[in-house]
Amino acid sequence: MSATAEYHELQRLPRGFSVGLIVGWIVWAGLVLALAIQWNGTALGNRPISIPALAILILVYGAGLVYMASFRTLKTVVNAESINVRLGGFRAIFPLKDITELRETAVNPLAEYGGWGFRIAFGQRRAYIASSRQGVSMILRSGRSVFIGSEHQTELAAFIRLKL
């Protein structure tokens, strides 16, 4: 393997996350329809929401859905100097020189970290978890524990150890 070789892995969040997004977009479309109906002068219900308030609700809700959609994939890249993890708007770089301990681990994301995605747990623990219940756990010089989910944990751990 050359010094410039990299390990790449791309994971998608569980199917339920995508189903939730689809339901969210359907609700958003309903809000847009309600705005169109209100705009034409037909009141919805006894106490209809004002058009400006409904428009703001649609914009904020739509922006939230777009933001959530960006969290559908977990990208892990290991190069000669660092481990780079990206999950939606969260990005982390862990220099290899800061890793004091590395082990392959299986976790229960819901019980140990409260779910999938980027997680902060008690005791300086962080996790980046997509669909996998396995991955690598690292202890950094700072004392922080970081778990990175991987569908190929043995391959990921071996590549990191090779670079350490």
MDTraj code that builds the backbone (N, CA, C; nanometers):
import mdtraj as md
import numpy as np

residues = "MET SER ALA THR ALA GLU TYR HIS GLU LEU GLN ARG LEU PRO ARG GLY PHE SER VAL GLY LEU ILE VAL GLY TRP ILE VAL TRP ALA GLY LEU VAL LEU ALA LEU ALA ILE GLN TRP ASN GLY THR ALA LEU GLY ASN ARG PRO ILE SER ILE PRO ALA LEU ALA ILE LEU ILE LEU VAL TYR GLY ALA GLY LEU VAL TYR MET ALA SER PHE ARG THR LEU LYS THR VAL VAL ASN ALA GLU SER ILE ASN VAL ARG LEU GLY GLY PHE ARG ALA ILE PHE PRO LEU LYS ASP ILE THR GLU LEU ARG GLU THR ALA VAL ASN PRO LEU ALA GLU TYR GLY GLY TRP GLY PHE ARG ILE ALA PHE GLY GLN ARG ARG ALA TYR ILE ALA SER SER ARG GLN GLY VAL SER MET ILE LEU ARG SER GLY ARG SER VAL PHE ILE GLY SER GLU HIS GLN THR GLU LEU ALA ALA PHE ILE ARG LEU LYS LEU".split()
xyz = np.array([
    [0.0836, -0.1177, 0.0000],
    [0.0000, 0.0000, 0.0000],
    [0.0881, 0.1240, 0.0000],
    [0.0554, 0.2212, -0.0806],
    [0.1361, 0.3418, -0.0867],
    [0.1036, 0.4338, 0.0307],
    [0.1901, 0.5344, 0.0515],
    [0.1717, 0.6276, 0.1626],
    [0.0483, 0.7151, 0.1416],
    [0.0031, 0.7286, 0.0181],
    [-0.1122, 0.8142, -0.0098],
    [-0.2433, 0.7353, -0.0137],
    [-0.2383, 0.6059, 0.0118],
    [-0.3600, 0.5241, 0.0077],
    [-0.4570, 0.5707, 0.1149],
    [-0.5840, 0.5592, 0.0827],
    [-0.6886, 0.5984, 0.1753],
    [-0.7933, 0.4886, 0.1874],
    [-0.8595, 0.4882, 0.3018],
    [-0.9735, 0.3995, 0.3239],
    [-1.0980, 0.4874, 0.3144],
    [-1.1961, 0.4434, 0.2378],
    [-1.3225, 0.5167, 0.2232],
    [-1.4386, 0.4241, 0.2559],
    [-1.5357, 0.4764, 0.3295],
    [-1.6590, 0.4019, 0.3536],
    [-1.7746, 0.5004, 0.3588],
    [-1.8823, 0.4640, 0.2935],
    [-2.0031, 0.5456, 0.2916],
    [-2.1190, 0.4585, 0.3375],
    [-2.1868, 0.5015, 0.4438],
    [-2.3007, 0.4268, 0.4968],
    [-2.4254, 0.5136, 0.4931],
    [-2.5372, 0.4503, 0.4811],
    [-2.6651, 0.5211, 0.4841],
    [-2.7359, 0.4918, 0.6163],
    [-2.8122, 0.5898, 0.6627],
    [-2.8885, 0.5709, 0.7856],
    [-3.0002, 0.4691, 0.7624],
    [-3.0565, 0.4131, 0.8694],
    [-3.1615, 0.3114, 0.8549],
    [-3.2798, 0.3591, 0.7715],
    [-3.3495, 0.2636, 0.7127],
    [-3.4630, 0.2917, 0.6246],
    [-3.5708, 0.3741, 0.6945],
    [-3.5892, 0.3544, 0.8232],
    [-3.6900, 0.4295, 0.8972],
    [-3.6662, 0.5794, 0.8907],
    [-3.5398, 0.6191, 0.8863],
    [-3.5064, 0.7611, 0.8743],
    [-3.5593, 0.8164, 0.7430],
    [-3.5410, 0.7407, 0.6346],
    [-3.5901, 0.7843, 0.5035],
    [-3.7425, 0.7887, 0.5010],
    [-3.8065, 0.6917, 0.5646],
    [-3.9531, 0.6907, 0.5715],
    [-4.0012, 0.8143, 0.6476],
    [-3.9330, 0.8479, 0.7556],
    [-3.9674, 0.9679, 0.8313],
    [-3.9542, 1.0939, 0.7472],
    [-3.8497, 1.0989, 0.6649],
    [-3.8332, 1.2142, 0.5760],
    [-3.9462, 1.2224, 0.4738],
    [-3.9857, 1.1086, 0.4195],
    [-4.0950, 1.1070, 0.3210],
    [-4.2245, 1.1567, 0.3855],
    [-4.2536, 1.1096, 0.5055],
    [-4.3727, 1.1558, 0.5773],
    [-4.3613, 1.3066, 0.6028],
    [-4.2423, 1.3506, 0.6398],
    [-4.2198, 1.4934, 0.6626],
    [-4.2468, 1.5761, 0.5386],
    [-4.2026, 1.5270, 0.4223],
    [-4.2265, 1.5997, 0.2973],
    [-4.3759, 1.6013, 0.2620],
    [-4.4472, 1.4949, 0.2953],
    [-4.5917, 1.4915, 0.2706],
    [-4.6621, 1.5965, 0.3576],
    [-4.6224, 1.6051, 0.4840],
    [-4.6791, 1.7074, 0.5723],
    [-4.6468, 1.8463, 0.5187],
    [-4.5218, 1.8647, 0.4721],
    [-4.4807, 1.9940, 0.4158],
    [-4.5683, 2.0298, 0.2954],
    [-4.5940, 1.9315, 0.2095],
    [-4.6797, 1.9553, 0.0925],
    [-4.8210, 1.9944, 0.1372],
    [-4.8696, 1.9340, 0.2444],
    [-5.0014, 1.9702, 0.2984],
    [-5.0041, 2.1143, 0.3483],
    [-4.8949, 2.1564, 0.4106],
    [-4.8866, 2.2957, 0.4552],
    [-4.8866, 2.3923, 0.3368],
    [-4.8143, 2.3554, 0.2312],
    [-4.8122, 2.4385, 0.1109],
    [-4.9531, 2.4468, 0.0511],
    [-5.0228, 2.3344, 0.0477],
    [-5.1599, 2.3330, -0.0027],
    [-5.2500, 2.4226, 0.0832],
    [-5.2329, 2.4152, 0.2151],
    [-5.3115, 2.5006, 0.3048],
    [-5.2839, 2.6479, 0.2767],
    [-5.1574, 2.6812, 0.2499],
    [-5.1233, 2.8192, 0.2161],
    [-5.1935, 2.8624, 0.0876],
    [-5.1933, 2.7753, -0.0120],
    [-5.2586, 2.8077, -0.1394],
    [-5.4083, 2.8291, -0.1200],
    [-5.4698, 2.7459, -0.0371],
    [-5.6139, 2.7595, -0.0111],
    [-5.6416, 2.8909, 0.0629],
    [-5.5600, 2.9192, 0.1650],
    [-5.5772, 3.0438, 0.2408],
    [-5.5558, 3.1649, 0.1499],
    [-5.4572, 3.1548, 0.0607],
    [-5.4229, 3.2642, -0.0297],
    [-5.5423, 3.3003, -0.1183],
    [-5.6217, 3.1996, -0.1537],
    [-5.7408, 3.2224, -0.2368],
    [-5.8586, 3.2772, -0.1574],
    [-5.8406, 3.2966, -0.0283],
    [-5.9456, 3.3579, 0.0522],
    [-6.0364, 3.2615, 0.1242],
    [-6.0114, 3.1324, 0.1151],
    [-6.0933, 3.0340, 0.1843],
    [-6.0293, 3.0030, 0.3193],
    [-6.1043, 3.0279, 0.4261],
    [-6.0511, 3.0013, 0.5599],
    [-6.0570, 2.8527, 0.5908],
    [-5.9527, 2.8032, 0.6554],
    [-5.9478, 2.6623, 0.6976],
    [-5.9759, 2.6569, 0.8475],
    [-6.0933, 2.6132, 0.8854],
    [-6.1288, 2.6021, 1.0268],
    [-6.1874, 2.7306, 1.0818],
    [-6.2185, 2.7279, 1.2138],
    [-6.2786, 2.8432, 1.2800],
    [-6.1773, 2.9534, 1.3095],
    [-6.0535, 2.9146, 1.3365],
    [-5.9491, 3.0118, 1.3698],
    [-5.8272, 2.9855, 1.2815],
    [-5.8322, 3.0226, 1.1558],
    [-5.7220, 2.9917, 1.0644],
    [-5.5955, 3.0708, 1.0982],
    [-5.4835, 3.0099, 1.0694],
    [-5.3547, 3.0750, 1.0888],
    [-5.3393, 3.1829, 0.9822],
    [-5.2690, 3.2890, 1.0159],
    [-5.2509, 3.3970, 0.9187],
    [-5.1585, 3.3498, 0.8060],
    [-5.1726, 3.4125, 0.6911],
    [-5.0909, 3.3740, 0.5752],
    [-4.9415, 3.3944, 0.6022],
    [-4.8986, 3.5084, 0.6601],
    [-4.7550, 3.5239, 0.6881],
    [-4.7025, 3.4178, 0.7864],
    [-4.7812, 3.3873, 0.8890],
    [-4.7379, 3.2857, 0.9859],
    [-4.7277, 3.1486, 0.9197],
    [-4.8226, 3.1166, 0.8340],
    [-4.8201, 2.9887, 0.7627],
    [-4.6999, 2.9832, 0.6677],
    [-4.6707, 3.0935, 0.6000],
    [-4.5561, 3.0979, 0.5090],
    [-4.4253, 3.0781, 0.5852],
    [-4.4128, 3.1401, 0.7015],
    [-4.2918, 3.1234, 0.7833],
    [-4.2811, 2.9785, 0.8310],
    [-4.3924, 2.9217, 0.8739],
    [-4.3931, 2.7814, 0.9168],
    [-4.3461, 2.6900, 0.8043],
    [-4.3937, 2.7132, 0.6836],
    [-4.3550, 2.6314, 0.5682],
    [-4.2054, 2.6444, 0.5409],
    [-4.1536, 2.7673, 0.5451],
    [-4.0104, 2.7885, 0.5191],
    [-3.9229, 2.7218, 0.6249],
    [-3.9585, 2.7390, 0.7515],
    [-3.8784, 2.6802, 0.8601],
    [-3.8865, 2.5279, 0.8559],
    [-4.0062, 2.4756, 0.8386],
    [-4.0254, 2.3304, 0.8327],
    [-3.9511, 2.2713, 0.7126],
    [-3.9614, 2.3362, 0.5974],
    [-3.8912, 2.2893, 0.4769],
    [-3.7408, 2.2930, 0.4929],
    [-3.6891, 2.4018, 0.5547],
    [-3.5447, 2.4118, 0.5786],
    [-3.4987, 2.3004, 0.6728],
    [-3.5805, 2.2702, 0.7736],
    [-3.5471, 2.1613, 0.8659],
    [-3.5414, 2.0268, 0.7957],
    [-3.6330, 2.0041, 0.7038],
    [-3.6327, 1.8780, 0.6279],
    [-3.5091, 1.8669, 0.5390],
    [-3.4731, 1.9774, 0.4747],
    [-3.3519, 1.9767, 0.3912],
    [-3.2294, 1.9483, 0.4778],
    [-3.2235, 2.0103, 0.5947],
    [-3.1118, 1.9885, 0.6871],
    [-3.1076, 1.8422, 0.7319],
    [-3.2236, 1.7868, 0.7673],
    [-3.2281, 1.6457, 0.8087],
    [-3.1863, 1.5522, 0.6955],
    [-3.2242, 1.5851, 0.5733],
    [-3.1889, 1.5013, 0.4589],
    [-3.0375, 1.4935, 0.4407],
    [-2.9658, 1.5968, 0.4840],
    [-2.8198, 1.5952, 0.4709],
    [-2.7554, 1.4939, 0.5657],
    [-2.8306, 1.4429, 0.6628],
    [-2.7774, 1.3466, 0.7596],
    [-2.7987, 1.2020, 0.7179],
    [-2.8308, 1.1782, 0.5931],
    [-2.8605, 1.0417, 0.5493],
    [-2.7370, 0.9548, 0.5322],
    [-2.6183, 1.0130, 0.5224],
    [-2.4995, 0.9319, 0.4996],
    [-2.3880, 0.9645, 0.5988],
    [-2.3123, 0.8631, 0.6321],
    [-2.1937, 0.8759, 0.7161],
    [-2.0743, 0.8419, 0.6287],
    [-1.9835, 0.9358, 0.6146],
    [-1.8651, 0.9151, 0.5320],
    [-1.7427, 0.9097, 0.6219],
    [-1.6655, 0.8017, 0.6081],
    [-1.5428, 0.7842, 0.6849],
    [-1.4264, 0.7724, 0.5880],
    [-1.3247, 0.8539, 0.6088],
    [-1.2040, 0.8500, 0.5261],
    [-1.0841, 0.8453, 0.6189],
    [-0.9952, 0.7498, 0.5954],
    [-0.8712, 0.7402, 0.6715],
    [-0.7568, 0.7600, 0.5739],
    [-0.6680, 0.8543, 0.6069],
    [-0.5490, 0.8744, 0.5239],
    [-0.4248, 0.8593, 0.6116],
    [-0.3116, 0.9004, 0.5644],
    [-0.1862, 0.8797, 0.6364],
    [-0.1777, 0.9597, 0.7659],
    [-0.2592, 1.0637, 0.7793],
    [-0.2465, 1.1516, 0.8950],
    [-0.3668, 1.1540, 0.9879],
    [-0.4860, 1.1206, 0.9357],
    [-0.6047, 1.1397, 1.0185],
    [-0.7211, 1.0509, 0.9760],
    [-0.8213, 1.0490, 1.0635],
    [-0.9500, 0.9859, 1.0340],
    [-1.0489, 1.1010, 1.0201],
    [-1.1158, 1.1074, 0.9068],
    [-1.2128, 1.2133, 0.8801],
    [-1.3517, 1.1516, 0.8753],
    [-1.4419, 1.2076, 0.9547],
    [-1.5777, 1.1567, 0.9621],
    [-1.6730, 1.2717, 0.9311],
    [-1.7698, 1.2446, 0.8459],
    [-1.8687, 1.3474, 0.8123],
    [-2.0081, 1.2863, 0.8153],
    [-2.0947, 1.3498, 0.8918],
    [-2.2345, 1.3084, 0.9005],
    [-2.3179, 1.4349, 0.8953],
    [-2.3744, 1.4619, 0.7792],
    [-2.4509, 1.5851, 0.7618],
    [-2.3649, 1.7063, 0.7898],
    [-2.4111, 1.7914, 0.8796],
    [-2.3377, 1.9121, 0.9141],
    [-2.2250, 1.8903, 1.0136],
    [-2.2139, 1.7696, 1.0658],
    [-2.1081, 1.7408, 1.1622],
    [-1.9877, 1.6817, 1.0901],
    [-1.8732, 1.7400, 1.1162],
    [-1.7491, 1.6908, 1.0569],
    [-1.6446, 1.6861, 1.1665],
    [-1.5708, 1.5780, 1.1705],
    [-1.4658, 1.5637, 1.2711],
    [-1.3402, 1.5088, 1.2062],
    [-1.2274, 1.5575, 1.2529],
    [-1.0976, 1.5087, 1.2072],
    [-1.0223, 1.4631, 1.3311],
    [-0.9809, 1.3372, 1.3299],
    [-0.9062, 1.2806, 1.4413],
    [-0.7649, 1.2473, 1.3934],
    [-0.6657, 1.3281, 1.4336],
    [-0.5280, 1.2966, 1.3933],
    [-0.4875, 1.1601, 1.4487],
    [-0.4225, 1.0802, 1.3659],
    [-0.3817, 0.9462, 1.4088],
    [-0.2865, 0.9516, 1.5274],
    [-0.2051, 1.0582, 1.5362],
    [-0.1094, 1.0703, 1.6467],
    [-0.1791, 1.0873, 1.7820],
    [-0.3091, 1.1259, 1.7812],
    [-0.3836, 1.1453, 1.9059],
    [-0.4519, 1.0180, 1.9558],
    [-0.4473, 0.9105, 1.8791],
    [-0.5138, 0.7858, 1.9186],
    [-0.4216, 0.7056, 2.0097],
    [-0.4693, 0.6789, 2.1311],
    [-0.3895, 0.5994, 2.2252],
    [-0.4361, 0.4549, 2.2324],
    [-0.5623, 0.4311, 2.1962],
    [-0.6176, 0.2950, 2.2003],
    [-0.7198, 0.2796, 2.0892],
    [-0.7199, 0.1616, 2.0273],
    [-0.8135, 0.1334, 1.9185],
    [-0.8610, -0.0105, 1.9314],
    [-0.9926, -0.0297, 1.9221],
    [-1.0444, -0.1667, 1.9268],
    [-1.1716, -0.1774, 1.8443],
    [-1.1932, -0.2956, 1.7914],
    [-1.3176, -0.3245, 1.7198],
    [-1.4252, -0.3488, 1.8252],
    [-1.5423, -0.2922, 1.8023],
    [-1.6473, -0.2968, 1.9030],
    [-1.7840, -0.3151, 1.8391],
    [-1.8717, -0.3834, 1.9104],
    [-2.0125, -0.3911, 1.8722],
    [-2.0901, -0.3109, 1.9765],
    [-2.1886, -0.2332, 1.9325],
    [-2.2664, -0.1500, 2.0245],
    [-2.4153, -0.1656, 1.9976],
    [-2.4937, -0.1241, 2.0946],
    [-2.6370, -0.1087, 2.0772],
    [-2.6597, 0.0430, 2.0714],
    [-2.6733, 0.1005, 1.9510],
    [-2.6794, 0.2469, 1.9382],
    [-2.7861, 0.3123, 2.0252],
    [-2.9033, 0.2509, 2.0345],
    [-3.0116, 0.3104, 2.1112],
    [-2.9810, 0.3084, 2.2609],
    [-2.9341, 0.1970, 2.3117],
    [-2.9083, 0.1841, 2.4548],
    [-2.7837, 0.2604, 2.4995],
    [-2.6780, 0.2584, 2.4189],
    [-2.5518, 0.3174, 2.4614],
    [-2.5363, 0.4650, 2.4260],
    [-2.5987, 0.5066, 2.3154],
    [-2.5808, 0.6452, 2.2716],
    [-2.7120, 0.7200, 2.2483],
    [-2.8238, 0.6534, 2.2643],
    [-2.9518, 0.7201, 2.2458],
    [-2.9986, 0.7259, 2.1016],
    [-2.9374, 0.6476, 2.0124],
    [-2.9825, 0.6432, 1.8741],
    [-2.8699, 0.6500, 1.7739],
    [-2.9071, 0.6831, 1.6508],
    [-2.8126, 0.6874, 1.5410],
    [-2.7790, 0.8322, 1.5087],
    [-2.6747, 0.8513, 1.4300],
    [-2.6326, 0.9857, 1.3921],
    [-2.5118, 1.0271, 1.4735],
    [-2.4930, 1.1583, 1.4888],
    [-2.3856, 1.2094, 1.5744],
    [-2.4397, 1.2142, 1.7156],
    [-2.3711, 1.1498, 1.8090],
    [-2.4198, 1.1407, 1.9459],
    [-2.3133, 1.1825, 2.0455],
    [-2.3586, 1.2487, 2.1513],
    [-2.2727, 1.2842, 2.2643],
    [-2.3297, 1.2121, 2.3849],
    [-2.2463, 1.1332, 2.4510],
    [-2.2910, 1.0558, 2.5672],
    [-2.2110, 1.0991, 2.6901],
    [-2.2520, 1.0496, 2.8054],
    [-2.1828, 1.0831, 2.9299],
    [-2.0386, 1.0368, 2.9274],
    [-1.9536, 1.1056, 3.0012],
    [-1.8151, 1.0643, 3.0174],
    [-1.7271, 1.0907, 2.8968],
    [-1.7430, 1.2035, 2.8320],
    [-1.6617, 1.2411, 2.7159],
    [-1.6675, 1.1385, 2.6040],
    [-1.7853, 1.0832, 2.5798],
    [-1.8017, 0.9842, 2.4730],
    [-1.8761, 1.0473, 2.3562],
    [-1.8247, 1.0211, 2.2372],
    [-1.8871, 1.0680, 2.1134],
    [-1.9063, 0.9475, 2.0229],
    [-2.0069, 0.9548, 1.9365],
    [-2.0311, 0.8453, 1.8430],
    [-2.0824, 0.9002, 1.7110],
    [-2.0393, 0.8367, 1.6052],
    [-2.0874, 0.8624, 1.4693],
    [-2.1405, 0.7289, 1.4199],
    [-2.2732, 0.7150, 1.4160],
    [-2.3336, 0.5851, 1.3877],
    [-2.4371, 0.5993, 1.2765],
    [-2.4231, 0.5171, 1.1732],
    [-2.5244, 0.5124, 1.0673],
    [-2.6069, 0.3863, 1.0894],
    [-2.5986, 0.2928, 0.9996],
    [-2.6839, 0.1748, 1.0076],
    [-2.6191, 0.0571, 1.0801],
    [-2.4916, 0.0653, 1.1058],
    [-2.4194, -0.0493, 1.1611],
    [-2.4186, -0.0495, 1.3133],
    [-2.4158, -0.1689, 1.3714],
    [-2.4029, -0.1846, 1.5161],
    [-2.2592, -0.2198, 1.5533],
    [-2.1712, -0.2137, 1.4572],
    [-2.0313, -0.2455, 1.4822],
    [-1.9453, -0.1301, 1.4332],
    [-1.8202, -0.1285, 1.4765],
    [-1.7299, -0.0231, 1.4337],
    [-1.6024, -0.0265, 1.5142],
    [-1.5364, 0.0880, 1.5204],
    [-1.4125, 0.0980, 1.5971],
    [-1.4317, 0.2011, 1.7079],
    [-1.3745, 0.1702, 1.8204],
    [-1.3775, 0.2605, 1.9346],
    [-1.2354, 0.3070, 1.9589],
    [-1.2192, 0.4375, 1.9751],
    [-1.0865, 0.4950, 1.9957],
    [-1.0847, 0.5746, 2.1251],
    [-0.9720, 0.5695, 2.1926],
    [-0.9480, 0.6581, 2.3063],
    [-0.8417, 0.7570, 2.2583],
    [-0.8714, 0.8848, 2.2748],
    [-0.7789, 0.9888, 2.2308],
    [-0.6941, 1.0381, 2.3480],
    [-0.5864, 1.1067, 2.3178],
    [-0.4986, 1.1589, 2.4237],
    [-0.5727, 1.2485, 2.5215],
    [-0.6751, 1.3148, 2.4749],
    [-0.7541, 1.4042, 2.5598],
    [-0.8390, 1.3270, 2.6608],
    [-0.8487, 1.1947, 2.6431],
    [-0.9325, 1.1119, 2.7293],
    [-1.0698, 1.0863, 2.6703],
    [-1.1009, 1.1537, 2.5622],
    [-1.2306, 1.1367, 2.4962],
    [-1.2366, 1.0016, 2.4265],
    [-1.3539, 0.9388, 2.4346],
    [-1.3789, 0.8125, 2.3661],
    [-1.4647, 0.8423, 2.2432],
    [-1.4248, 0.7888, 2.1273],
    [-1.4977, 0.8116, 2.0027],
    [-1.5284, 0.6765, 1.9386],
    [-1.6560, 0.6573, 1.9055],
    [-1.6975, 0.5373, 1.8336],
    [-1.7358, 0.5785, 1.6922],
    [-1.6815, 0.5081, 1.5927],
    [-1.7173, 0.5308, 1.4532],
    [-1.7780, 0.4024, 1.3999],
    [-1.9046, 0.4086, 1.3637],
    [-1.9729, 0.2916, 1.3094],
    [-1.9182, 0.2549, 1.1732],
    [-1.9130, 0.1246, 1.1468],
    [-1.8608, 0.0765, 1.0193],
    [-1.9213, -0.0596, 0.9866],
    [-1.9600, -0.0754, 0.8618],
    [-2.0073, -0.2059, 0.8175],
    [-1.8905, -0.2999, 0.7897],
    [-1.7700, -0.2453, 0.7893],
    [-1.6478, -0.3230, 0.7643],
    [-1.5475, -0.2930, 0.8752],
    [-1.5858, -0.3205, 0.9983],
    [-1.5040, -0.2807, 1.1129],
    [-1.3651, -0.3414, 1.1119],
    [-1.3501, -0.4668, 1.0710],
    [-1.2187, -0.5311, 1.0698],
    [-1.1265, -0.4616, 0.9699],
    [-1.1807, -0.4317, 0.8533],
    [-1.1046, -0.3623, 0.7497],
    [-1.0640, -0.2223, 0.7970],
    [-1.1584, -0.1498, 0.8564],
    [-1.1315, -0.0152, 0.9058],
    [-1.0249, -0.0174, 1.0147],
    [-1.0402, -0.1060, 1.1118],
    [-0.9427, -0.1157, 1.2212],
    [-0.8045, -0.1534, 1.1689],
    [-0.7992, -0.2471, 1.0756],
    [-0.6699, -0.2889, 1.0190],
    [-0.6030, -0.1736, 0.9452],
    [-0.6800, -0.0949, 0.8716],
    [-0.6226, 0.0181, 0.7978],
    [-0.5708, 0.1244, 0.8938],
    [-0.6467, 0.1517, 0.9999],
    [-0.6015, 0.2503, 1.0998],
    [-0.4736, 0.2018, 1.1661],
    [-0.4698, 0.0746, 1.2062],
    [-0.3505, 0.0193, 1.2710],
    [-0.2296, 0.0258, 1.1788],
    [-0.2512, 0.0053, 1.0501],
    [-0.1441, 0.0135, 0.9514],
    [-0.0865, 0.1554, 0.9475],
    [-0.1721, 0.2548, 0.9637],
    [-0.1286, 0.3947, 0.9571],
    [-0.0714, 0.4457, 1.0898],
    [-0.1073, 0.3775, 1.2004],
    [-0.0533, 0.4182, 1.3294],
    [0.0926, 0.3826, 1.3320],
])
top = md.Topology()
chain = top.add_chain()
for i, resn in enumerate(residues, 1):
    res = top.add_residue(resn, chain, resSeq=i)
    for name in ("N", "CA", "C"):
        top.add_atom(name, md.element.get_by_symbol(name[0]), res)
traj = md.Trajectory(xyz[None], top)
